[in-house]
Amino acid sequence: MQQVKRFSLMLISMVFVAFSASLTIKAAIGLAAWDAIAQSLSHLSAIQVGTIGMVLNISCVVGQMILLKRTFPPRQFLQIPISVLLGVLINYFYYTFFASLTLDNYAVTLVIFLIGTVLASFAVSMVMVLNIITFPLEGFCMALAKKTKYHFAFIRQMVDILAIFFTLVLTFSLDVPMTAREGTVIGMLIFAPLMGFFIKRLQPIINLKTEKTV
C-alpha cells in the first residue's frame, strides 16, 4: 500500500513538472539548458516541444542501458513511460491548456516564469525524495560517472554547458529563436537553492509517513 501511495505521489509530481515546464516555455524568456535544446529543435523541426523532450529523454535511457549493460537497474525502465507521460503532458499544457494565454507585459511574464521555476523545483524535489526512479538525464549522467573518473556533478554541469553551446549554435547558424536568455541565468541561480530548501522540508514528511505505515 505504501508503495502505491509513493508511486501516486510521483505521478502527481510529474504532472506538476510538466505544468511548470509549460509555464516557463510560455514565458519565453529563457529555459534551462536541456529544455532550451528541446525548444530550439522544436522551432527547427516544427515537432511539438514535448515530443522532442520525450525523444531526448528516451535517448538518455538508451544511453544508460548501453553504458551499464547488465547492471542497469530494472526499475529504471520506468523512465521510458515517464518520459512519454511528461512529453504528452507538456504538449497538452503548452499547446492546449495555455494556448490562449498571452503575455505582453514583461513584469507579468517574469512573474509567470518565476512561478513555473518554483513549482518545477518543488515537483522535482518531491520526485527525488520519493526515490522511486531518477530523471533520464540525471540517470545517464550517473551512469557516465560510474564508467569514467569524473564525478556526477561535473558531468551534469558539462551537459548543461554543452546544451547551452549547442542551443547558441542553432540560434546563430540556423536563425532559430533564442531559447537561452535571462531566464536561463535566473534558473541556474535559483533552481538548485530552491531544491535544497524543498528537499530539506519534504524528507521528514515523506519519511514520517513511511514510518507510520510500517
C-alpha angles and dihedrals in degrees: 000000000000091000090052090054092048092048091048090051090050092053091049089050090052089055089054090047090055093043093051093044089054090051093054091046090050091051088059097199096117137307138224111279097259093044090047090060091051092050093046092050089047091055090047098047102028087232114137114267094236090054091051089049090050092054093046092050094047088049087057090053091051088049090054091050091051093047099042099032108174093005092062104123109244093222089061088071082080086075088077098060089038089054090051091047092051092048094050093046094048090051090050097047096042101039100031114016095042096029093112095041109113120188111195098149115076094210091054090045091053091050091050090050092050092048089051092049093050092047091048093050090050094048094045090047090053091052090050094048092048087053097198096129137348126239111266096246093049090045090054092049091050091050090049090049090054091053097045138045092250127102122244093245092055094048092046091051092048090052089056092048092049091046092054091046091051090047091052091048090054091046098052100032101042102027093246115164112265111261097169105073140126091312089061090057093044090051092050090052101045109023098076095044090049090051090051089052095049097041091053090055099038097050096067091046095050093042091049091053089050093051092049092051092048 
